């Protein structure tokens, strides 16, 4: 498990060195996923903790 954490930390610092922040990466993945949903189903509904039970 420690090796996995080391790799994750090294990846984070590598991204920071290249000026790629985790926020921009998360947003890119979110938009990519939504785009796939729109193409396949004509839309998506994202569940959030604010939606309630």
Helices and strands as residue ranges (DSSP letters): H 2-17, H 22-41, G 49-51
